[in-house]
Amino acid sequence: HAEPITFGLVMTRFYDEFRRAKSRLKAAAGEIRVGKLSGAVGDYLHLDPRIETYVMKRLGLKPAAISSQIVSRDRYGYFFQVLALIATSIEHLALQVRHLQRTEVLEAEEYFSPGQKGSSAMPHKRNPVLSENLCGLARLVRGYALAALENIPLWHERDISHSSAERVLGPDATVFLDFMLNRMASIIEKLVIYPEHMAKNLELTRGLVFSAGVMLALMKKGLSRAEAYALVQNAAMRTWKAKNKKFIDVLKADPEIKKHLTTGELTRLFDLKALKAKIDYIYSRVFAS
């Protein structure tokens, strides 16, 4: 395990990620909110540009500054890349739920309704089926994004190789993402949290997760980083092997450690409250806007 953090901090990271996703989606939607009525090759040979201006206004679109037979497909390439990025953010969060729901972790899990089946063969199973579903759908949306990129290079003023692909990827990618967003919102709204398991998991390493703080404290006492690292690592490895000893007790009994840190100083280094000291500062930066 690495150094512990709060569940709130984990979820705040995802909040910030999806806030960026929302901004990107707005920008991408604006990128494709254009149209053209400029003739077969984009030169207005048989049309008055004022017709295009009038029609685009009625449709709520902006006239493309320049076009060929079609609006340039780099616009759509960007749009579907953003959809793929959002789908991947959904997968990122879904994967977190799946890991938290593992039997040996079980700090959170999807809501499991009465009568629901986790496995047709094993009645005891409570699989995170919704999150697993989202991870699979994200792969499809990313695949559609690749097709959208391949639709950009067309012959001269246009060939129709992009058309067949767009008829599939356009509706599919957007409908999939809409479904994924709604499903993920439902998962989070109903997510079951187990604080008691979080507290239990904090004890699994018997305090080894505080090793960095001990190393830094030794450095403040005048030891080089290499010296401090070696002392702490040696104590940590002995703790791993001991199986029934806490890291702080091994440190307190170490003659080299005792030369530099008192029992009181060591105790303070293992205080969980210290880990939360700057979290409110992080929250203020994230939620200030």
C-alpha positions as MATLAB code, in Angstrom:
seq = 'HAEPITFGLVMTRFYDEFRRAKSRLKAAAGEIRVGKLSGAVGDYLHLDPRIETYVMKRLGLKPAAISSQIVSRDRYGYFFQVLALIATSIEHLALQVRHLQRTEVLEAEEYFSPGQKGSSAMPHKRNPVLSENLCGLARLVRGYALAALENIPLWHERDISHSSAERVLGPDATVFLDFMLNRMASIIEKLVIYPEHMAKNLELTRGLVFSAGVMLALMKKGLSRAEAYALVQNAAMRTWKAKNKKFIDVLKADPEIKKHLTTGELTRLFDLKALKAKIDYIYSRVFAS';
ca = [
       0.000    0.000    0.000;
       1.001    3.608   -0.566;
       0.275    6.439    1.868;
      -3.438    6.509    2.783;
      -5.795    9.207    1.549;
      -9.464    9.908    2.222;
     -12.306    8.569    0.113;
     -13.502   12.144   -0.307;
     -10.214   13.093   -1.920;
     -10.490   10.178   -4.341;
     -13.979   11.202   -5.423;
     -12.969   14.854   -5.677;
     -10.335   13.906   -8.252;
     -13.066   12.315  -10.354;
     -15.291   15.359   -9.886;
     -12.510   17.535  -11.252;
     -11.908   15.133  -14.153;
     -15.559   15.184  -15.176;
     -15.709   18.952  -14.834;
     -12.946   19.165  -17.428;
     -14.871   16.667  -19.548;
     -17.922   18.922  -19.479;
     -15.870   21.891  -20.679;
     -14.343   19.828  -23.478;
     -17.749   18.598  -24.603;
     -19.074   22.152  -24.835;
     -16.079   23.162  -26.932;
     -16.391   20.099  -29.171;
     -20.106   20.688  -29.708;
     -19.308   24.224  -30.825;
     -16.702   22.847  -33.219;
     -19.323   20.866  -35.168;
     -22.122   23.420  -34.913;
     -21.396   24.611  -38.447;
     -22.868   23.897  -41.853;
     -22.413   24.725  -45.516;
     -24.545   25.429  -48.551;
     -21.789   26.462  -50.902;
     -22.215   24.129  -53.839;
     -20.664   20.874  -54.992;
     -17.066   21.952  -54.397;
     -17.538   24.858  -51.985;
     -17.116   27.790  -54.379;
     -20.747   29.106  -54.525;
     -20.685   28.718  -58.315;
     -24.471   28.376  -58.587;
     -25.558   29.759  -55.205;
     -25.663   33.145  -53.553;
     -23.765   33.032  -50.216;
     -26.704   34.882  -48.653;
     -28.779   31.724  -49.073;
     -26.273   29.835  -46.965;
     -26.300   32.554  -44.313;
     -30.109   32.500  -44.133;
     -30.406   28.695  -43.998;
     -27.660   28.278  -41.410;
     -29.293   30.888  -39.197;
     -32.618   29.055  -39.401;
     -30.853   25.818  -38.450;
     -28.983   27.385  -35.544;
     -25.621   26.805  -37.214;
     -22.727   28.987  -38.297;
     -21.614   28.942  -41.939;
     -18.234   27.249  -42.326;
     -15.679   29.866  -43.313;
     -14.567   27.585  -46.136;
     -15.688   24.140  -47.221;
     -15.474   21.617  -50.021;
     -18.451   19.433  -50.867;
     -18.647   18.828  -47.123;
     -17.716   20.462  -43.852;
     -14.128   19.511  -43.031;
     -14.048   16.272  -41.068;
     -11.323   17.344  -38.668;
     -14.160   19.017  -36.765;
     -15.869   15.672  -36.282;
     -12.586   13.959  -35.534;
     -12.141   16.344  -32.603;
     -15.723   15.842  -31.431;
     -15.497   12.063  -31.335;
     -12.071   12.192  -29.677;
     -13.701   14.165  -26.880;
     -16.485   11.579  -26.635;
     -13.818    8.882  -26.381;
     -12.019   10.826  -23.662;
     -15.241   11.171  -21.659;
     -15.968    7.462  -22.095;
     -12.474    6.737  -20.814;
     -13.062    8.938  -17.765;
     -16.221    6.939  -17.094;
     -14.173    3.757  -17.375;
     -11.600    5.255  -15.011;
     -14.266    5.743  -12.341;
     -15.932    2.399  -13.076;
     -12.598    0.638  -12.651;
     -12.172    2.331   -9.281;
     -15.571    0.981   -8.192;
     -14.615   -2.507   -9.382;
     -11.382   -2.460   -7.392;
     -13.103   -1.121   -4.278;
     -15.677   -3.917   -4.532;
     -13.110   -6.732   -4.546;
     -13.726   -9.127   -1.651;
     -10.334   -8.441   -0.083;
     -10.890   -4.656   -0.251;
     -14.668   -4.054   -0.057;
     -14.525   -0.368    0.807;
     -17.430    0.401   -1.534;
     -19.702   -1.511   -3.880;
     -22.494   -1.101   -6.372;
     -25.973   -1.309   -4.893;
     -27.093   -4.942   -5.017;
     -30.878   -5.186   -5.168;
     -32.848   -8.038   -3.544;
     -33.023  -11.004   -5.910;
     -30.242   -9.706   -8.157;
     -27.793  -12.306   -9.481;
     -24.051  -11.759   -9.493;
     -23.330  -15.046  -11.240;
     -25.587  -17.659  -12.800;
     -23.302  -20.437  -11.528;
     -22.224  -19.091   -8.111;
     -25.119  -17.788   -5.978;
     -22.820  -16.025   -3.507;
     -21.373  -13.613   -6.073;
     -21.983   -9.840   -5.935;
     -20.191   -8.748   -9.089;
     -19.956   -5.054  -10.101;
     -21.791   -5.836  -13.335;
     -22.766   -2.240  -14.135;
     -19.212   -0.956  -13.849;
     -17.922   -3.887  -15.881;
     -20.488   -3.043  -18.556;
     -19.238    0.545  -18.709;
     -15.626   -0.569  -19.102;
     -16.657   -2.615  -22.133;
     -18.671    0.180  -23.734;
     -15.741    2.586  -23.368;
     -13.762    0.369  -25.726;
     -16.434    0.766  -28.393;
     -16.534    4.563  -28.088;
     -12.745    4.729  -28.421;
     -13.013    2.549  -31.522;
     -15.506    4.950  -33.069;
     -13.114    7.822  -32.360;
     -10.464    6.084  -34.453;
     -12.931    5.726  -37.325;
     -13.716    9.447  -37.059;
     -10.021   10.258  -37.460;
      -9.788    8.014  -40.498;
     -12.678    9.951  -42.043;
     -10.597   13.144  -42.211;
      -8.339   12.423  -45.226;
     -10.637   12.253  -48.266;
      -9.896   12.468  -51.974;
      -9.701   16.059  -53.193;
     -12.987   17.892  -52.537;
     -14.634   14.724  -51.192;
     -15.139   11.015  -51.667;
     -17.854    9.081  -49.864;
     -15.682    6.628  -47.933;
     -16.530    8.505  -44.737;
     -20.280    8.287  -45.239;
     -20.854    4.640  -44.366;
     -18.687    4.921  -41.254;
     -20.430    8.076  -40.046;
     -23.872    6.521  -40.396;
     -22.806    4.015  -37.738;
     -20.398    5.903  -35.500;
     -22.479    9.080  -35.258;
     -25.589    7.621  -33.620;
     -23.788    4.766  -31.863;
     -21.072    6.792  -30.130;
     -23.465    9.490  -28.933;
     -26.142    7.054  -27.739;
     -23.541    4.892  -26.003;
     -22.043    7.869  -24.200;
     -25.459    9.136  -23.123;
     -26.235    5.679  -21.736;
     -22.849    5.481  -20.006;
     -23.222    8.859  -18.319;
     -26.662    7.999  -16.990;
     -25.555    4.585  -15.782;
     -22.501    5.991  -14.036;
     -24.603    8.683  -12.348;
     -26.910    5.957  -11.042;
     -23.971    3.879   -9.768;
     -22.560    6.820   -7.811;
     -25.945    7.876   -6.423;
     -26.534    4.366   -5.031;
     -22.931    3.498   -4.153;
     -22.677    1.636   -0.836;
     -19.758    2.833    1.312;
     -18.092    0.818    4.086;
     -16.074    3.156    6.373;
     -15.427    0.301    8.806;
     -13.654   -1.660    6.064;
     -11.591    1.392    5.165;
     -10.466    1.633    8.791;
      -9.659   -2.085    8.854;
      -7.633   -1.877    5.631;
      -5.569    0.949    7.107;
      -4.248   -1.548    9.639;
      -3.214   -4.204    7.120;
       0.363   -2.954    6.828;
       0.687   -2.397   10.582;
       1.763    1.203   10.057;
       4.264    0.702    7.245;
       2.421    3.299    5.159;
       3.911    5.992    7.422;
       7.485    5.187    6.362;
       7.963    8.329    4.252;
       7.118   10.584    7.179;
       9.654    8.790    9.367;
      12.328    9.146    6.688;
      11.675   12.878    6.328;
      11.753   13.340   10.100;
      15.186   11.689   10.218;
      16.404   13.974    7.445;
      15.299   16.984    9.495;
      17.500   15.632   12.276;
      20.534   15.897    9.987;
      20.725   12.521    8.269;
      21.217   12.383    4.514;
      18.339   11.061    2.465;
      20.255    7.875    1.690;
      21.021    7.288    5.387;
      17.440    7.957    6.459;
      16.039    5.771    3.693;
      18.310    2.867    4.630;
      17.394    3.064    8.328;
      13.656    3.177    7.664;
      13.758    0.503    4.983;
      15.681   -1.824    7.268;
      13.049   -1.407    9.986;
      10.255   -1.817    7.438;
      11.660   -5.082    6.097;
      11.953   -6.444    9.630;
       8.325   -5.476   10.223;
       7.226   -7.342    7.100;
       8.985  -10.481    8.279;
       7.778  -10.224   11.883;
       4.110  -10.586   10.833;
       2.808   -9.764   14.319;
       4.671   -6.535   15.100;
       3.658   -2.965   14.350;
       6.053   -0.739   12.459;
       6.075    1.889   15.197;
       7.118   -0.706   17.790;
       9.988   -1.890   15.597;
      11.119    1.723   15.187;
      10.894    2.438   18.913;
      13.106   -0.574   19.614;
      15.690    0.303   16.960;
      18.821    1.781   18.618;
      19.776    3.807   15.531;
      16.297    5.315   15.223;
      16.217    6.132   18.947;
      19.366    8.217   18.534;
      17.403   10.702   16.440;
      13.677   10.397   17.249;
      11.946   10.238   20.621;
       8.959    8.028   21.368;
       6.715   11.092   21.311;
       8.033   12.216   17.938;
       7.449    8.771   16.469;
       3.920    8.626   17.855;
       3.059   11.943   16.217;
       4.355   10.668   12.873;
       1.766    7.875   12.994;
      -1.204   10.172   13.653;
      -3.813    9.777   10.889;
      -5.029   13.332   11.471;
      -1.782   14.622    9.999;
      -2.685   13.009    6.679;
      -5.777   15.215    6.454;
      -4.064   18.467    7.388;
      -4.034   19.976    3.887;
      -7.102   18.315    2.382;
      -9.326   21.327    3.009;
      -6.824   23.402    1.049;
      -7.224   21.017   -1.896;
     -11.011   21.159   -1.600;
     -10.924   24.955   -1.594;
      -8.977   24.985   -4.871;
     -11.232   22.440   -6.559;
     -14.579   23.819   -5.443;
     -13.719   27.529   -5.451;
     -14.637   27.746   -9.127;
];
